[in-house]
Amino acid sequence: MADDLEELNKLEQEIRETQELLKNADTSDKKLKGIKVQRNIFLVLTLFLLAGFLWAFFLKEKDRLKNLDKLNDGQVVLVSKDSLNYYKTFIDSLGAYRTFYIETKKKEKYKKEETTSKKSLKQEKIIYSVQLKSAKNLSLASDNLINLKEFSSGEISKYSLGNFTKYAEAKKLRDQLKKVGFRDGFIVAESYGKRIGIRDALKLSEEPQFLEK
C-alpha cells in the first residue's frame, strides 16, 4: 500500500513537471513568434526606406544628367530669380550686420576709453591741449587725430587736441598744426578737470621760461 502511494506521488510529480515544461514551451514559442514578427516588420521598413532613398537618388541623378545635357547643348540652366534675390538679401544682411556689429564694438570701446581718459585727466594737476576754433578745417582730418575732444560753445562746435602735462609739448603740436593749415589753434590748460589760465598752469607745470614770453 505504501509503495502504491509513493508510486502515485511520483506520477503526480511527473505530471506537474510535464505541465510546467509545456507551459514554458508555449511561452517560449510565443516569444519566438513575437521576435519573428518584429524582425519581419523591421525588414519591411528597411526595404521601404532603401527603396525611397534609391528613388530619390535616381530622380536627383536624372535631373543632374538633364542639366548636363542642356549645358552641352549650349543652353543656360536658369535659377529662380526669387531664390537669387533671397540669397543676395540674406548675404547682404549678414554683411550689414557684421559692419554694424564691428562699428558698435568700436564705439563702445572708444566711449569706454574716453570715459576712462576723462576720469584720469580730472585727477591730473595740469593738462595742456590745443584748441581749434574752426570745425570746418577739421572735417577731413578728424578721423586720424588722436585724443580729439569735441565740445560746444553756443552754436559752434569746438575741438581740443592732445593731452600733455607740459606746455612745451602742447606748443610743439600747435606749431605742427599751424604748418598743415590749422592757423587758429591755441593752447588751453586744465587743472583737475577745470579750465585755468595759462600763467597759472605754467606755474603748476614748473615752466617759468614761458612766462617771460
For each residue, the residues with C-beta under 8 A, 3 or more apart:
1: 4 5
2: 5 6
3: 6 7
4: 1 7 8
5: 1 2 8 9
6: 2 3 9 10
7: 3 4 10 11
8: 4 5 11 12
9: 5 6 12 13
10: 6 7 13 14
11: 7 8 14 15
12: 8 9 15 16
13: 9 10 16 17
14: 10 11 17 18
15: 11 12 18 19
16: 12 13 19 20
17: 13 14 20 21
18: 14 15 21 22
19: 15 16 22 23
20: 16 17 23 24
21: 17 18 24 25
22: 18 19 25 26
23: 19 20 26 27
24: 20 21 27 28
25: 21 22 28 29
26: 22 23 29 30
27: 23 24 30 31
28: 24 25 31 32
29: 25 26 32 33
30: 26 27 33 34
31: 27 28 34 35
32: 28 29 35 36
33: 29 30 36 37
34: 30 31 37 38
35: 31 32 38 39
36: 32 33 39 40
37: 33 34 40 41
38: 34 35 41 42
39: 35 36 42 43
40: 36 37 43 44
41: 37 38 44 45
42: 38 39 45 46
43: 39 40 46 47
44: 40 41 47 48
45: 41 42 48 49
46: 42 43 49 50
47: 43 44 50 51
48: 44 45 51 52
49: 45 46 52 53
50: 46 47 53 54
51: 47 48 54 55
52: 48 49 55 56
53: 49 50 56 57
54: 50 51 57 58
55: 51 52 58 59
56: 52 53 59 60
57: 53 54 60 61
58: 54 55 61 62
59: 55 56 62 63
60: 56 57 63 64
61: 57 58 64 65
62: 58 59 65 66
63: 59 60 66 67
64: 60 61 67 68
65: 61 62 68 69
66: 62 63 69 70
67: 63 64 70 71 77
68: 64 65 71 72
69: 65 66 72 73
70: 66 67 73 75 76 77
71: 67 68 74 75 77
72: 68 69
73: 69 70
74: 71
75: 70 71
76: 70
77: 67 70 71
78:
79: 83 84
80: 83 84
81: 84 85
82: 85 86
83: 79 80 86 87
84: 79 80 81 87 88
85: 81 82 88 89
86: 82 83 89 90
87: 83 84 90 91
88: 84 85 91 92
89: 85 86 92 93
90: 86 87 93 94
91: 87 88 94 95
92: 88 89 95 96
93: 89 90 96 97
94: 90 91 97 98
95: 91 92 98 99
96: 92 93 99 100
97: 93 94 100 101
98: 94 95 101 102
99: 95 96 102 103
100: 96 97 103 104
101: 97 98 104 105
102: 98 99 105 106
103: 99 100 106 107
104: 100 101 107 108
105: 101 102 108 109
106: 102 103 109 110
107: 103 104 110 111
108: 104 105 111 112
109: 105 106 112 113
110: 106 107 113 114
111: 107 108 114 115
112: 108 109 115 116
113: 109 110 116 117
114: 110 111 117 118
115: 111 112 118 119
116: 112 113 119 120
117: 113 114 120 121 147 163
118: 114 115 121 122 193
119: 115 116 122 123
120: 116 117 123 124
121: 117 118 124 127 163 190 193
122: 118 119 192 193
123: 119 120 192
124: 120 121 127 165 190 191 192
125: 191 192 204
126: 165 189 190 191 201 204 205
127: 121 124 163 164 165 189 190 191
128: 162 163 164 165 166 167 169 170 187 188 189 201 205
129: 147 149 160 161 162 163 164 170 187 188 189 190
130: 160 161 162 170 173 174 177 185 186 187 188
131: 158 159 160 161 185 186 187 188
132: 135 137 138 158 159 160 161 177 182 184 185
133: 158 184 185 186
134: 137 138 182 184
135: 132 138 139 156 157 158 159
136: 139
137: 132 134 181 182 184
138: 132 134 135 141 142 145 159 182
139: 135 136 142
140:
141: 138 144 145
142: 138 139 145 148 159
143:
144: 141
145: 138 141 142 148 161
146: 162
147: 117 129 161 162 163
148: 142 145 159 160 161
149: 129 159 160 161
150: 157 158 159
151: 157 158 159 160
152: 155 156 157 158
153: 156 157 158
154:
155: 152
156: 135 152 153
157: 135 150 151 152 153
158: 131 132 133 135 150 151 152 153
159: 131 132 135 138 142 148 149 150 151
160: 129 130 131 132 148 149 151 188
161: 129 130 131 132 145 147 148 149 173 177 185
162: 128 129 130 146 147 169 170 173
163: 117 121 127 128 129 147
164: 127 128 129 167 169 170 173
165: 124 126 127 128 169 205
166: 128 169 170 205 207
167: 128 164 170 171 187 189 198 201 202 205 207 210
168: 171 172 207 210
169: 128 162 164 165 166 172 173
170: 128 129 130 162 164 166 167 173 174 187
171: 167 168 174 175 187 210
172: 168 169 175 176
173: 130 161 162 164 169 170 176 177
174: 130 170 171 177 178 185 186 187
175: 171 172 178 179
176: 172 173 179 180
177: 130 132 161 173 174 180 181 182 185
178: 174 175 181 182 183 185
179: 175 176
180: 176 177
181: 137 177 178
182: 132 134 137 138 177 178 185
183: 178
184: 132 133 134 137
185: 130 131 132 133 161 174 177 178 182
186: 130 131 133 174
187: 128 129 130 131 167 170 171 174 198
188: 128 129 130 131 160 195 198
189: 126 127 128 129 167 195 196 197 198 200 201
190: 121 124 126 127 129 193 194 195 196
191: 124 125 126 127 194 196 200 201 204
192: 122 123 124 125
193: 118 121 122 190
194: 190 191
195: 188 189 190
196: 189 190 191 200 201
197: 189 200 201
198: 167 187 188 189 201 202
199: 202 203 211
200: 189 191 196 197 203 204
201: 126 128 167 189 191 196 197 198 204 205
202: 167 198 199 205 207 208 210 211
203: 199 200 206 208 211
204: 125 126 191 200 201
205: 126 128 165 166 167 201 202
206: 203
207: 166 167 168 202 210 211
208: 202 203 211 212
209: 212 213
210: 167 168 171 202 207 213
211: 199 202 203 207 208
212: 208 209
213: 209 210
